[in-house]
Amino acid sequence: MMFECGGPESFMNTDSVMINTKKTVAVYTALKPTTENKNSPGFLIQFYIEALKKEYNVQVINVEAKSIPAKLGVYFKGCSLVQADAYVVYPFHLFFKFNWNNAKVLVIGPDSPSLLFKRIALISSGMNYFKSFLLCRYFGFLERHLTSISRLIVVGMEDKNNVRLNSSSEFICNSKYIPHPFNEYYISDRNRIERPKRRLIFSGDLSSKYVGSLDDSIQLINYFNNNQILEEVLFVGRSSTYIYEKLSSDTNLSSKIKYIEWIENYSEISMPGRDIHVAPLSAGAGTKNRVLASISLGVPVIGTRIAFENIDLLYPSIAYLGLFYFSEVSASLHKILAYNAPSDLDQKIQLFNEKVSQEFLRCLKDVAPWN
C-alpha cells in the first residue's frame, strides 16, 4: 500500500464500522462546508460530513464565530444544543460556546494553535515574539481545558503530541492524529501541457511570521532565471505584496514578476508541465492544504520540512508525490522539470481517502458506542 502512517496509531485498519441503528449526529461548524471553493478550510469539514452521511442522519449547524474573541474561544454565554445522539465540533474553539452536559462530543482541531504560535515565536523577535509567546501560552491553557470532550482529532502528528504535552493525564489518550484527506475534486482538473520554461507560484500567507526570511525563495527564483528556465513568478494573496514589490524593482526580473489578489481554486494556477508551487514556510501546524492540492493536481512543490510535515509519514519517498526540498533543487532539477503524476496516483488517493473516512467513523463510534 502506498501510504503508511508513522507512529503508534495506525489509521490503516480497514475493519468496517458496524452500527445497528441509524443515529443522528449534529455537526457544529464555524466554517461553511464547501467543495465549490476548493481552497477553503471548509473542505475538511465537508469531507467528514460526507463520511458521516454514509452511516448516520446528519444535521449541520453553521455557527457565526468570526470575531476575535470567538477565535480565541471566548464566549460570554453557553448555548443550548439541538437534540442528537452525538456531536461533531469544528474547529476546536467552538467547543467553548456550548453547554455540553456530558454529551458525546468529537472535536476536530484540526491543528494545535499552541504549536503554531510556539513555532512563530521561534522565528520572531521583539513585539512579534512577545505576542506569539503569549498566544502560545493562552492556547496551551485552552488545550488543557478540553478534558471534558471525548476525543480530539488533529491532522498533524506533532499537533497531537503537543496537545498531549499540554493535557492532563486523563486526557492524554483522547487526542488522536488522523491524516488530512486529499481533495479528490482536483483530480478532474488536471490537464498537462508542455512548456520549455516554468512558472514559480507563491501562494498562501507569505508574511514574515510564517516564512521568516525569504532568502531561499529569492535564491530559487534567481537560480531558475540564471538557468534560463524561468517563464514567470506569480504571487497570490495580499500578504505577498511586499515581496512582489521588492522583486518588481529588480531590473533582471521585473518583466517576469506577476501578482493576483485572489483565486477561486488552485486549478487556476496549477498546470502540470508549466507550474511549480513554492512553499517556503518556516512556521505552521497541521498538514498544509495547498501542498495536498498540488499533489492532487500533479504539480510539483518546492518546500521546507514544515511545508511537507505529516506527508512524509504517509509516503516516505515524497518525490513520488512531486515534493522536493529547497536543498535538493540543484541536484534534482531534472526530476522537478520532468515530474508527471504517476498513473496510479488517482486510485491511491481515493483509497487513502476512504481509509481516512473509515478511521473518522471509528473515532465517532469510540465516542458514542450506542450502547
KAHUKA-V347884 format. One record per pair of residues at least 12 apart in sequence whose ideal C-beta (glycine too) atoms are under 6 Angstrom apart, sorted by sequence separation. I is the first residue (numbers start at 1). J is the second residue. D is the distance in Angstrom with one decimal. If there is no record, write none. Layout:
i->{I/I}
j->{J/J}
d->{D/D}
This chain:
i->{33/34/95/120/121/163/221/279/324/33/92/117/121/160/244/308/29/33/87/291/81/92/160/277/322/79/86/87/88/89/90/117/118/79/117/288/73/78/143/157/75/78/147/27/75/114/144/277/279/284/300/301/302/73/143/151/152/153/154/233/281/287/147/232/233/234/235/236/275/276/277/278/279/114/153/155/281/113/114/140/232/272/281/295/25/236/266/270/272/279/65/114/214/270/32/25/198/197/199/207/23/24/25/26/27/28/30/198/199/200/201/202/203/206/197/203/205/206/22/28/30/19/300/202/300/107/298/105/110/115/45/105/106/107/108/109/110/104/112/115/111/112/112/26/26/24/24/25/26/27/28/29/23/217/30/216/28/201/73/211/212/210/211/210/201/199/199/200/201/202/189/193/195/198/200/194/195/192/193/192/193/204/120/123/180/186/190/190/187/182/183/186/216/186/183/182/159/159/156/156/155/156/155/47/43/38/7/35/157/156/123/187/123/120/119/11/182/116/115/182/181/112/111/111/181/110/179/178/151/151/150/39/38/106/106/104/104/86/51/55/6/5/51/51/3/3/48/2/17/17/2/11/17/3}
j->{45/46/107/132/133/175/233/291/336/46/107/132/136/175/259/323/45/49/103/307/98/109/177/294/339/97/104/105/106/107/108/135/136/98/136/307/93/98/163/177/96/99/168/49/97/136/166/299/301/306/322/323/324/96/166/174/175/176/177/256/304/310/171/256/257/258/259/260/299/300/301/302/303/139/178/180/306/139/140/166/258/298/307/321/52/263/293/297/299/307/94/143/243/299/62/56/229/229/231/239/56/57/58/59/60/61/63/231/232/233/234/235/236/239/231/237/239/240/57/63/65/55/336/240/339/149/341/149/154/159/90/150/151/152/153/154/155/150/159/162/159/162/163/82/84/84/85/86/87/88/89/90/85/280/94/280/94/269/142/280/282/281/282/283/275/274/275/276/277/278/267/271/273/276/278/273/274/272/273/273/274/290/209/212/287/293/297/298/296/292/293/296/326/297/296/296/285/286/285/286/286/287/287/181/183/185/157/185/310/310/282/346/283/283/283/178/349/285/285/353/353/285/285/286/356/286/356/359/363/367/367/265/265/364/367/367/368/368/357/361/313/313/360/361/314/315/360/315/361/362/348/359/365/352}
d->{4.9/5.9/5.3/4.3/5.0/4.4/5.7/6.0/5.6/3.9/5.2/4.7/6.0/5.2/4.4/5.4/5.0/5.6/5.7/5.9/5.8/5.1/4.2/4.8/4.9/5.8/4.3/4.8/5.0/4.7/4.2/4.2/4.6/5.2/3.9/5.6/3.9/5.8/5.3/5.0/5.7/4.0/5.5/5.9/4.5/5.1/5.2/5.8/5.8/5.2/4.0/5.2/5.3/4.4/4.3/5.1/4.7/5.6/5.9/5.8/5.5/4.4/4.5/5.1/5.2/4.8/4.8/5.6/5.2/5.3/4.6/5.2/3.6/4.0/5.3/4.0/4.5/3.8/4.0/4.7/5.8/4.3/4.6/4.8/5.4/6.0/4.4/4.2/5.6/3.7/5.8/5.9/5.8/4.5/5.9/4.6/5.8/5.2/5.0/4.6/5.5/4.5/5.5/4.8/4.8/5.1/5.3/6.0/4.5/4.9/4.8/5.0/4.0/5.1/3.8/6.0/4.8/4.3/5.9/5.7/3.8/5.4/5.3/5.9/4.4/5.0/3.3/4.9/5.9/5.5/4.8/5.6/5.3/4.8/5.0/3.9/4.6/5.9/3.9/4.2/5.2/4.6/5.2/5.2/3.7/4.7/5.3/5.1/5.1/4.7/5.0/4.7/3.9/4.7/5.0/6.0/5.9/5.3/5.2/5.3/4.0/5.8/5.7/5.1/5.6/5.6/5.1/5.5/5.1/5.2/3.6/5.8/6.0/5.2/5.5/4.8/4.4/4.1/4.6/4.8/5.8/5.4/5.1/4.2/3.9/5.9/5.5/4.9/5.9/5.3/5.7/3.8/5.0/5.0/5.4/5.3/5.5/5.7/5.9/4.2/4.8/5.9/4.8/5.0/5.9/5.8/5.6/5.5/5.9/5.3/5.0/5.2/5.7/4.6/4.0/5.8/4.6/4.0/4.7/5.9/4.7/5.7/4.0/3.6/4.7/5.5/5.8/5.3/5.7/5.3/4.1/5.7/3.7/5.4/4.9/5.2/4.0/3.9/4.0/6.0/4.2/5.4/5.4/5.9/4.3/5.5/5.7/5.8/4.5/5.6/4.5/4.1/5.5/4.9}
